[in-house]
């Protein structure tokens, strides 16, 4: 048996004598590095694909908000401002008119846009609140139109009761007008925050002056008459500015490595630390009694 083993060892030695171990090592390293770089390249491709999908979803929601802002401002300036002037001048025929309901729709799915919290945690709560405010305002517009039909009927059939109903309608219009302005202000500043986010995270073409151009085109101070709505916008913008995700740099990477090492050493220490439960462990007590 020992002779067979010796012969086998001799045979293996003869066959491996002609192997170029340096070349074999280079071949092995090449295979390993090839697999590693293929893995890294695949990860980069996946990250690029994910970022592109996020950018597409971000731009889709941003465009929807921008379109809604344009629609609500158009509605306010072509209908509500005209009716407001008619109320001031008591032009009954002009006042007792209705118009279309503005196309201001927000199809917001939390599961689809949860990634917004990674850029600014204020996005999701503010968008949810915007949806609620928009729904209330649209219902108020519908109720106001219904009220106009009722007052118009009284105007044509009961002149004595018209004045009191007209004053009630006027007060209701003032409340609705302010609600629409409030909705305009909220859509305006949220749209502005989306533009800021685009500049920070998705501006692949390095556009400049997006916020300045937006403020000039929107001309919000001349389109919102209630100063309280302007104040709300300024307060919300300051809140958003506090919670923007910071751009990482070399110091952020060093800070991350520091935290990672600290947590690693803490985990190692806990692994070799005797747990407190051993003090009351029945097995440990039995072992101590036997000694």
N, C-alpha and C positions, 0 to 999 in steps of 0.2 A: 504493500500500500504506500509506503514511504517512497519507494522507487518510482511509482506512478506519479506521485505529487511532484517529485524532483524533475521527472521528464516533462511534465506539464509546465512547470515553472521555466524550464530551459527553453521549451518551445515558444512560450509567450515572450520570453526575453529576446529570442532570435527575431520574432516578428515585429516587436516594438523597437528593435535596435535601429531600423531604417527609417523610423518616423521622425520628421522634422517638428519637434515640439513647439518651436517658435512660430512656425507657420500655422500649426494647429491652434495655438493660442490666439493668433491674429484672426483666424477664421471664426473661432468661437466668439471673440469680441465683436467681430463684424456682424455676426448674426444677432448677437445681443443688442448692439447699438442700433442695428436696422429695425429690430422689433420695437425698441424703446422710442426711436424717433417716429416710427409709424404710429405708435400709440399717442405720442405728444401731438403729432400733426392732426390725428383724428379728433383729439380733445379741442384743439384750436378751431377746427372746422365746426364742431358742435357748438362751441361758444359763439362763434361768428353767426351761425344759423339762429341760435337762440336770441342773440342781440338784434338780429334783423327782424325776427318775429315780434320782439318787444317794441322795436321802433315802429313797425307797421301798426300795431295795436295802439300805441301812443298817438301816432299821427291821426289815426281814424277817429279816436275820441276827441282829440284837439280840434279837428276839422268840424266835427259835429257840434261842438260847443261854439266855435266861431260862426258857423252857419246859423245857429239858434240866436246868437247875439245879434247878427245882422237882421234876422227876421223880427225879433222883438223890438229893435230900435225902429225898423221900418213901420211896424204896426203903430208904435207910439207916435211917431212923427207925422204919419199920413192920416191917422184917425183920431187918436186920443188928444193930441195937441189942437186939432181942429175943433173937436167937441168941447174942449176946455175953453177955447176962445168963444165958442157959441154960448156956453153957459155964462161967461162973463158979460156978454152982450145981450143975453136973454133972447136969442134967436131960436124960438121954439121949433120951427120946422127943421132947423139944422141939428138941434139937440136930440130930437126924437128920431134919430137914425141909428141903425146898427151896422156892423161891419163883419168881416171874417174873423175867425178865431186864429190868432197867430200860430204858425208852425214852429213850436218850441218844444221839441221832444228829446228826451234823454233816455236812451236805452242803455242802462248801466247795469252790468253784471259784475258783482264783486269777485267771483271766482276768475273771471277773465282779466280783470284789471287790478288784482291784488298786488302785482309787482310795483304799482305806483307808490306804495308805502316804502319801498326801497329807495326812492328818490326824495320823497317828502311825505311824512306820515300824516300831514294835514289833508292830502288829496282825497282819501276815501271818505272821511267824515264830512268834508265840505261838499263833495259831490252828492252824498246821500242827503244832506240837508238841502242842497239845491233842487233835487228831485222832488222833495216834499213841498218846498216853497213854490215850485213851478206848478205842481198839481193843484195847490190851493188857489193860486192866481188864475189858472185856467177855469176852475170852477166858479170863481168870483166873476170872471168875464161872462160866462154863460148865464149866471144868475142876474147880472146887470142887464144883459140883453133881454131876458125875460121880463125884468122890471120895466124896461123901455116899452115893450109891447103893451104892458098893462097901463102905463101912463099915457101912451098914445091913444089907447081905447078911451080912457077917461077924457082926454083932450078933445076927442071927436064927439063924445056923447054926454059928458057931464062937466060943463065949464065951471060949476061952483066948487067942485072938489079938486079941480086941476091944480090950483096954486099950492095947496098943502102937499099934494103928491109930487109936484114939480120940485119943491124945496127938498123933499125927502130923497128924490132921485139925484138931485145935485150933490147932496152930502155923500150919497153912496158912490157917485162918480169920483168925488175927491178921494175917498178911501181907496177905490180901485186904482185910480191914477197913481197914487203913492205906492201901492203894492206893485204895480207894473214897473215903476221906477226902481223900486227896491230889487225886483228880479233882474232888471237890466244891470244894476250895479253889481250884483253877485255874479252874474254871468261874465261881466266885463273883467272883474279882478281874477276870477278863476281862469278865464282865457289868457289873461296876462301871465299868470303863474305857469300855465302850460308852455307859453313861449319862453319863459325863463328856463324851464326844465329842458326844452329843446336846445337852447343855447348851451346848457351845461353838459348834456349827456348824448345828444343825437345830432349835433351840428357837424356832420361829416364834411360839408362844403365850406365850413368856416365863415358863415354869414355873419355880418356885423351890423349893429344898430337896429336889431329886430324890435327891441322894446321901445326905443325912441320913435321908430316909424309907426308902431302900433298906437302909441299915445297920441301922436300927431293925427293919425287917421281917425281914431275913435273920438277925439275932441270931447272927452267925457264931461269936462266941467261946464260945457255949454249945452249938454244934452240931458243933464240931471239937474233939476231945480231945487230938490230938497237937500239942504246941507247935511242932514243926518245920514243920508245914504252915502255921501262923499266920505263922511267920518268913518262909517262902517267899512268902506273899501280900504281906507288907509290903515285901519286897525287890523284887518284881515291880512293885508300885504305884509305888515310887520310880523304878524304871527307866522306866516309862511316863511319869511326870511330866516327865522330862528331855526327852523327844522329841516333846512336843506341838507342833504347828504354831502359831506365834505369830499373834495377831490383828494385821492390818495397820492402821496409822494414818498420819497425815500425815508423820511422820518416816520411815516405811518407804518412802513414795512418793518423798520427796526422796533417800533413799539409793539407790533404784532408778534415778532419773534421773541421779544422780552416776555410778553404775556404767555406765549406758548411754552417757553422754557420754565417759567414760574409755575404754570399749571402742571407741567410734566413732573417737576421735582415734588410738588405737593402730592400728586398721585402716587409717586414712588414712596414717599414718606408714609402715606396712609396705608399702602400695601404691606409695609413691614411693621406697622404699628399694631400692637395687641389691642383688639377691640374691648370695650368696656363690658360687653356681655359675658366675657370670660370670667369676670369676677363673680358672677352669679350662676355660672354654668354648673349643672349638676354633675356632668362627666368630669369636669376639672376637680370638683370637691371629692368625688369618689377616688380619683387618682391620688389626691393629696392624703386621704384617709388611709389608703393602702400603704403609702410610704411610712 
